[in-house]
Amino acid sequence: MTRALFQRALLPLKAHFIVLSILPKEISMTSPAPQTRRKLIEVSIPLEKINEQSAREKSIRHGHPSTLHLWWSRKPTSTARAVLFAQIVDDPGSRPDLFPTVEEQDAERRELFEIIEQISNWDTVKNDPEGWFDKAREKIMLYTDGNPPAVADPFAGGGSIPLEAQRLGLEAHASDVNPVAVLLEKALIEIPPKFTGQPPVFPGAAEVLDSDDSSAWPGATGLAEDVKRYGEWMLEEAKKRIGHLYPDAELPDGTKAPVIAWLWARTVTCPNPACGIAAPLTSSWWVSKKKGNEAYISPIVTDGIVHYEVHHGKEGGPIRKMMAR
Ligand SMILES: C[S@@+](CC[C@H](N)C(=O)[O-])C[C@H]1O[C@@H](n2cnc3c(N)ncnc32)[C@H](O)[C@@H]1O
């Protein structure tokens, strides 16, 4: 037995297309050449519905994998699900062994279309009372004789394709040359399945729910609770140790407010022996150039230390030339 790698370039799906590898789990070198079966994607797919869902997905801001981290050209998960499914199941017209008559083939094709339309909808991912994903997995098993291929995406980026392969019950592999992408893929695909259905381990967290109930922490909810709790713990610890370096800002009315972003600059020691201050290196002192909301920083040297003042408006402007010298 051997394991072969077939590169399969998929058909362009309007603007979205995917190149991935299908890894047959078992290929016998001695078995007869398989008959050519046309995959559903080679015949027809409900493109309009898939596009509709893919476009809609772009505006989902909460609880969607794309909000984990920005990534270039991240594929909509709807497209990934639909394309993966449609390239694994056969076109029923190629399966007279399963669907002998044209009527049966048409009916089966309609059913496959319905499954694609339903699973490409993000709402079905969140709530699937009718079991559309179970139906999709059953069809995959039917068309692959119970031996579905593994999916490998060597350029996985934000991980849409391997994530959706996993959702369809397929063995998924992901890699990328960029370590940030690999981290995203680990967080999305590799780590959550290891903790599926497990309660959180943060002290006391599991007791919030009835721990005897095995369904109390479905999916990755236990892991998510731990991420939240340990995240809060880390934030508190960081505040204790370095919080004094990030004080609250004082507002014009004298009240204090937490700072949401810090600007930073590297410093160099001024080579002039009579000066010796730690001079900030920056290419611009502008904080905002937005019309009507201009703001800039003025560095003020007092007793050999640079202090910073924030000014609003354009008046006075930043001292760009002076600092560039
Ligand atoms: C268009 S993005 C993939 C987006 C991904 N399909 C998604 O849905 O998020 C292309 C990815 O290929 C990766 N890449 C480029 N050259 C590569 C190489 N030689 N080996 C592995 N990954 C590579 C990039 O780092 C980038 O993450």
The ligand as a MOL file (V3000), in Angstrom:
LIG
                    3D

  0  0  0     0  0            999 V3000
M  V30 BEGIN CTAB
M  V30 COUNTS 27 29 0 0 0
M  V30 BEGIN ATOM
M  V30 1 C -3.7560 33.8270 -0.1870 0
M  V30 2 S -3.0430 33.2770 1.2880 0 CHG=1
M  V30 3 C -3.9960 31.8870 1.6960 0
M  V30 4 C -5.3030 32.2560 2.2710 0
M  V30 5 C -6.0640 31.0630 2.7970 0
M  V30 6 N -6.5950 30.2250 1.7320 0
M  V30 7 C -7.1970 31.5530 3.7070 0
M  V30 8 O -8.3630 31.2530 3.4530 0
M  V30 9 O -6.8760 32.2360 4.6800 0 CHG=-1
M  V30 10 C -1.5590 32.5360 0.6580 0
M  V30 11 C -0.6790 31.9690 1.7610 0
M  V30 12 O 0.4090 31.2910 1.1490 0
M  V30 13 C 1.5270 31.4090 1.9930 0
M  V30 14 N 2.7220 31.1080 1.2080 0
M  V30 15 C 3.2900 31.8350 0.2150 0
M  V30 16 N 4.3770 31.2070 -0.2700 0
M  V30 17 C 4.4910 30.0500 0.4180 0
M  V30 18 C 5.4060 28.9550 0.3600 0
M  V30 19 N 6.4210 28.9570 -0.5010 0
M  V30 20 N 5.2100 27.9260 1.2070 0
M  V30 21 C 4.1840 27.9300 2.0860 0
M  V30 22 N 3.2930 28.9310 2.1860 0
M  V30 23 C 3.4330 29.9770 1.3530 0
M  V30 24 C 1.4300 32.8400 2.4910 0
M  V30 25 O 2.1500 33.0210 3.7030 0
M  V30 26 C -0.0890 33.0230 2.6690 0
M  V30 27 O -0.4760 32.7640 3.9910 0
M  V30 END ATOM
M  V30 BEGIN BOND
M  V30 1 1 1 2
M  V30 2 1 2 3
M  V30 3 1 2 10
M  V30 4 1 3 4
M  V30 5 1 4 5
M  V30 6 1 5 6
M  V30 7 1 5 7
M  V30 8 2 7 8
M  V30 9 1 7 9
M  V30 10 1 10 11
M  V30 11 1 11 12
M  V30 12 1 11 26
M  V30 13 1 12 13
M  V30 14 1 13 14
M  V30 15 1 13 24
M  V30 16 1 14 15
M  V30 17 1 14 23
M  V30 18 2 15 16
M  V30 19 1 16 17
M  V30 20 1 17 18
M  V30 21 2 17 23
M  V30 22 1 18 19
M  V30 23 2 18 20
M  V30 24 1 20 21
M  V30 25 2 21 22
M  V30 26 1 22 23
M  V30 27 1 24 25
M  V30 28 1 24 26
M  V30 29 1 26 27
M  V30 END BOND
M  V30 END CTAB
M  END
